[in-house]
Amino acid sequence: MRTARNAKIMNSSDSSRGESVVREKLSAHSATAVVDPPSWTTRAKPKGMARVPTHAVLPVEERRAYTRAKLSLPLLVKRIAGQRENKHQSLRTTNISSSGVLFLCPQRIEPGTPVVLEVCLVDRPFGRGSVKMLTEAHVVRTEPALRPGWHAVAACFDDITFQREEPLPSRFQRQ
């Protein structure tokens, strides 16, 4: 709780002349005024690191502009550096955002390489209502994965188009 000192106690007469300092009898309430505690002190305290100086531990800075969602969605690599991919191996995303994707791939793709990816966002039986994202992207990072022989590939989207397997109902189409 914070307190504010009373100005009457702070101002005292000069005692160097031998005069006695006259102090008023003040009640405890008038000597200190109670100030409401700030709202941040009344919030629930996080559990975890107690007694850690705040200057020693800083919050982690998030460098990404868009948040990532940990989703395992089906992904196909259609083209790598303009060359059509013959092995249409179905891969899975590790995480995805509106600006990029991280996925595991059996082959190493060098950073800067343009790729064409197809991500299945909604998969319905018999293709009715399925939504796929077809994107041109470029690889920004490649790291060895925990799985031997596989690589974690991070790609940034350059151009995105969506494909629906069935036409939109007439009430949703522009007229």
Residue pairs with C-beta under 8 A, 6 or more apart in sequence:
1 34
1 35
1 37
2 35
2 37
3 32
3 33
3 34
3 35
4 32
4 33
4 35
5 31
5 32
6 26
6 30
6 31
6 32
6 33
8 24
8 26
9 23
9 26
9 31
12 21
12 23
13 19
13 21
13 22
15 21
49 57
64 97
64 99
65 99
66 97
66 98
66 99
67 97
68 95
68 96
68 97
68 102
69 95
69 96
69 97
70 94
70 95
71 93
71 95
71 96
72 92
72 93
72 94
73 92
73 93
73 96
73 119
73 120
73 121
74 90
74 91
74 92
74 119
74 120
74 123
75 90
75 91
75 92
75 93
75 101
75 103
75 117
75 118
75 119
75 120
76 88
76 89
76 90
76 91
76 117
76 118
77 85
77 89
77 91
77 105
77 115
77 116
77 117
78 84
78 85
78 115
78 116
78 117
78 118
78 134
79 85
79 114
79 115
79 116
80 109
80 113
80 115
81 113
81 114
81 115
82 114
89 106
91 103
91 104
91 105
92 103
92 104
93 101
93 102
93 103
93 119
94 102
94 103
94 104
94 152
95 101
95 102
96 102
96 119
98 157
99 156
99 157
100 137
100 140
100 154
100 155
100 156
100 157
101 117
101 119
101 137
101 154
101 155
101 157
102 152
102 153
102 154
102 155
103 152
103 153
103 155
104 145
104 147
104 150
104 151
104 152
104 153
105 150
105 151
105 153
106 149
106 150
106 151
107 151
108 142
108 151
109 115
109 139
109 142
109 151
109 153
110 139
110 142
111 139
111 140
111 141
111 142
112 138
112 139
113 138
113 139
114 136
114 137
114 138
114 158
115 136
115 137
115 138
115 139
115 155
116 134
116 135
116 136
116 137
117 134
117 135
117 137
117 155
118 132
118 133
118 134
118 135
119 132
119 133
119 135
120 130
120 131
120 132
120 133
121 131
121 132
121 133
121 162
122 129
122 130
122 131
123 130
124 130
124 165
127 165
127 166
128 165
128 166
129 164
129 165
129 166
130 164
130 165
130 166
131 162
131 163
131 164
131 165
132 162
132 163
132 165
133 160
133 161
133 162
133 163
134 160
134 161
134 162
134 163
135 157
135 158
135 159
135 160
135 161
136 157
136 158
136 159
137 155
137 156
137 157
137 158
138 155
138 156
138 158
139 153
139 154
139 155
140 154
140 155
140 156
141 152
141 153
141 154
142 151
142 152
142 153
142 154
143 151
143 152
144 150
144 151
144 152
145 151
145 152
